[in-house]
Amino acid sequence: MVQSNQEVKPTTEVIPIEKQPIVTLLKDYPPPILGAVLNLVQFHSHLLEDTKAELEEERANLQDIEECQQASIEVGIPSLTTRYKRMKTKIEKNIDRLERKVKALEAGFLQIPRFDWATLEWSSERLNYSTLKRLKEAKEAGIFDEFGVVQDKYTRAHRKRDPILVGIIRGARYNHEEHFFIGTWK
């Protein structure tokens, strides 16, 4: 193999905007679809920013509680120390939830409203290959506490809706949970 001493220099060629790959990909899409995608991206971005701000606020609260707990120990008031310990535990759980929510949003999972759901073990639904693949990716991310299937239990059997697979992040309380879209199938 013969090596040449010529260096490959980066190109400074200007590509017209209409020839850029993303533009050529999107130019044939109907404007309403592009508008809906843009709205979804903006919603997702704002949700991520708000969650990060809430996380920073909780970290500041944790620091305050730790200082108060230490002061209560120094003053020698056990009941106050116990109260601060409980508050600290609650804040730490909320920080964990918010950190995992940030990870989920940064990984591209979309938060959806909470619905009635069943665990995968108890669901009567059969997942297709692409949904199972997405489930595997979500499990490997290590973000979610559990996974469930949103089931349609309010319509008649012959009018059943498509099931939705969700990843669930639990909060400090058992009934506080957030759902993220993983996949759907027919």
Secondary structure, 3 states (H helix, E strand, C coil): CCCCCCCCCCCCCCCCHHHCHHHHHHCCCCHHHHHHHHHHHHHHHHHHHHHHHHHHHHHHHHHHHHHHHHHHHHHCCHHHHHHHHHHHHHHHHHHHHHHHHHHHHHCCCEEECCCCEEECCCCCCCCCHHHHHHHHHHHHHCCCCEEEEECCCCCCHHHCCCCEEEEEEECCCCCCEEEEEEEECC
